[in-house]
Amino acid sequence: MAARSYCDAFNDVSGGATHSHPAKPILGAEASATLRDRLVEELKAISSPEDAAIWAHRILGAKNSLTEVDATQVEDAFRAKLATLEGINGRRNRPQGSRSGP
């Protein structure tokens, strides 16, 4: 599945909008920043797009309790991780000796 599809899935489970957050975050600024840092750290251990999709679904409630700024940072980190994973998978799936580009 392409990185765009996983990002779409992440947005679908979070309400369909690119940045879907509750009107009033449940967490205060300090607690939100702490949770944001933990979620971004968790992303580092993810090694496949499939694991990323499972992770996104699992942490959705927590992400939606963040401040808008912190939630956006988690979403951006998620997209960056997917882009990296898709790039790695693309290189693994390319036949040996094939080149991309001219």
C-alpha positions as CSV (number, residue, x, y, z in Angstrom):
1,M,0.0,0.0,0.0
2,A,1.4,3.4,-0.9
3,A,2.3,6.1,1.6
4,R,-0.6,8.2,0.5
5,S,-3.1,5.4,1.1
6,Y,-1.8,5.0,4.7
7,C,-2.0,8.7,5.3
8,D,-5.5,8.7,4.0
9,A,-6.4,5.8,6.3
10,F,-4.9,7.7,9.3
11,N,-7.1,10.7,8.3
12,D,-10.1,8.5,7.8
13,V,-10.0,7.1,11.3
14,S,-9.3,10.5,12.8
15,G,-12.5,12.0,11.3
16,G,-11.7,12.5,7.6
17,A,-10.0,15.9,7.9
18,T,-6.2,16.4,7.6
19,H,-6.1,17.9,11.0
20,S,-9.0,16.7,13.0
21,H,-8.9,17.6,16.6
22,P,-11.5,18.2,19.3
23,A,-12.5,21.8,19.9
24,K,-10.9,21.7,23.4
25,P,-8.0,19.3,23.9
26,I,-8.3,17.1,26.9
27,L,-4.7,17.6,27.9
28,G,-3.0,20.7,29.1
29,A,0.0,22.0,27.2
30,E,2.6,20.3,29.3
31,A,0.9,16.9,29.3
32,S,0.2,17.2,25.6
33,A,3.9,17.9,24.9
34,T,4.9,14.9,27.0
35,L,2.5,12.6,25.1
36,R,3.5,14.1,21.8
37,D,7.1,13.3,22.5
38,R,6.2,9.7,23.5
39,L,4.2,9.1,20.4
40,V,6.9,10.5,18.1
41,E,9.4,8.3,19.9
42,E,7.2,5.2,19.3
43,L,7.2,6.0,15.6
44,K,10.9,5.3,15.5
45,A,10.4,1.6,16.3
46,I,7.9,1.1,13.5
47,S,9.4,-0.9,10.6
48,S,6.7,-1.5,8.1
49,P,3.7,0.4,6.6
50,E,1.4,-2.2,8.0
51,D,2.8,-1.7,11.5
52,A,2.4,2.1,11.0
53,A,-1.3,1.6,10.1
54,I,-1.9,-0.5,13.2
55,W,0.0,2.0,15.4
56,A,-2.1,4.9,14.0
57,H,-5.3,3.1,14.8
58,R,-4.1,2.2,18.3
59,I,-3.0,5.8,19.2
60,L,-5.8,7.7,17.6
61,G,-7.6,8.5,20.9
62,A,-4.4,9.7,22.5
63,K,-3.5,11.8,19.5
64,N,-6.9,13.4,19.5
65,S,-6.4,14.5,23.2
66,L,-3.3,16.5,22.2
67,T,-3.3,20.3,21.5
68,E,-3.7,21.1,17.9
69,V,0.0,22.0,17.5
70,D,1.1,18.8,19.1
71,A,-1.3,16.6,17.1
72,T,-0.1,18.2,13.9
73,Q,3.5,17.4,14.9
74,V,2.5,13.7,15.4
75,E,0.7,13.6,12.1
76,D,3.7,15.2,10.3
77,A,6.1,12.7,11.9
78,F,3.7,9.9,10.9
79,R,3.7,11.0,7.3
80,A,7.5,11.4,7.3
81,K,7.9,7.9,8.7
82,L,5.6,6.4,6.0
83,A,7.5,8.2,3.3
84,T,10.7,6.6,4.6
85,L,9.1,3.2,4.9
86,E,7.7,3.3,1.5
87,G,11.1,4.4,0.1
88,I,12.8,1.5,1.8
89,N,10.1,-1.0,0.6
90,G,10.3,0.4,-3.0
91,R,14.1,-0.2,-3.0
92,R,13.7,-3.7,-1.6
93,N,11.1,-4.6,-4.2
94,R,13.0,-3.3,-7.2
95,P,14.7,-6.0,-9.2
96,Q,18.5,-6.1,-9.0
97,G,20.2,-4.3,-11.8
98,S,17.2,-2.0,-12.4
99,R,17.7,1.7,-12.2
100,S,15.2,4.4,-11.6
101,G,15.4,7.5,-13.7
102,P,17.2,8.2,-17.0
